[in-house]
Amino acid sequence: MSFQAYLDNIEAKTGKNAADFKRLAAEKGYMTDDGKLRPDVKAGEVVAWLKQDFGLGHGHAMAIVALLKGTKSEESADAP
């Protein structure tokens, strides 16, 4: 499954897009001022939050973690 497909499926399931998850993560205190996941926040903590609050599976939750870390972006999802 492509990264874009993960994002599309997440939005279809939750009604939330990548920007929404970044905002929600910031509200939970997971993000730095420059918009990246804080280094002391473990992926497992974020995955547990996404699974519990949004019903995401592990792979879809890890896609959001990649967005929050900055290792993937919405723009990279459109690249061939």
C-alpha positions as CSV (number, residue, x, y, z in Angstrom):
1,M,0.0,0.0,0.0
2,S,1.4,3.4,-0.9
3,F,1.8,6.1,1.7
4,Q,-0.9,8.2,0.0
5,A,-3.3,5.2,0.4
6,Y,-2.5,5.1,4.1
7,L,-3.3,8.8,4.4
8,D,-6.5,8.4,2.3
9,N,-7.7,5.5,4.4
10,I,-6.9,7.3,7.7
11,E,-9.0,10.3,6.6
12,A,-11.8,8.1,5.4
13,K,-11.9,6.3,8.7
14,T,-11.5,9.2,11.1
15,G,-12.5,12.3,9.1
16,K,-9.2,13.8,10.0
17,N,-6.3,14.7,7.7
18,A,-2.6,15.0,8.4
19,A,-2.9,18.6,9.4
20,D,-5.6,17.7,11.9
21,F,-3.4,15.0,13.5
22,K,-0.5,17.5,13.7
23,R,-2.7,20.0,15.5
24,L,-4.1,17.3,17.9
25,A,-0.6,16.0,18.6
26,A,0.5,19.6,19.4
27,E,-2.5,20.0,21.8
28,K,-1.4,16.8,23.6
29,G,2.1,18.3,24.0
30,Y,3.8,15.8,21.6
31,M,5.2,18.4,19.3
32,T,8.1,20.9,19.4
33,D,7.7,24.5,18.4
34,D,9.1,23.8,14.9
35,G,6.3,21.3,14.3
36,K,8.1,18.0,14.8
37,L,7.5,15.2,17.3
38,R,9.5,15.8,20.5
39,P,12.5,13.5,20.8
40,D,11.4,12.3,24.2
41,V,8.0,11.2,22.9
42,K,8.1,7.5,22.0
43,A,6.4,6.2,18.9
44,G,4.6,3.6,21.1
45,E,2.9,6.3,23.1
46,V,1.6,8.0,20.0
47,V,0.5,4.7,18.5
48,A,-1.4,3.9,21.6
49,W,-3.2,7.3,21.5
50,L,-4.1,6.9,17.9
51,K,-5.4,3.3,18.4
52,Q,-7.4,4.3,21.4
53,D,-8.9,7.6,20.3
54,F,-9.3,7.0,16.6
55,G,-9.4,3.2,16.2
56,L,-6.4,3.1,13.9
57,G,-4.5,-0.1,13.3
58,H,-0.8,-0.3,13.9
59,G,0.4,0.5,10.3
60,H,-1.9,3.5,9.9
61,A,-0.9,4.8,13.3
62,M,2.8,4.5,12.3
63,A,2.1,6.4,9.2
64,I,0.9,9.3,11.4
65,V,4.0,8.9,13.5
66,A,6.1,9.3,10.4
67,L,4.3,12.5,9.5
68,L,4.8,13.8,13.0
69,K,8.5,12.9,13.0
70,G,8.9,14.6,9.6
71,T,10.3,11.4,7.9
72,K,7.2,11.5,5.6
73,S,5.2,14.4,4.4
74,E,1.9,14.9,2.6
75,E,3.9,16.2,-0.4
76,S,6.0,13.0,-0.5
77,A,2.8,11.0,-0.6
78,D,2.1,12.4,-4.0
79,A,5.5,11.7,-5.5
80,P,5.9,8.7,-7.8
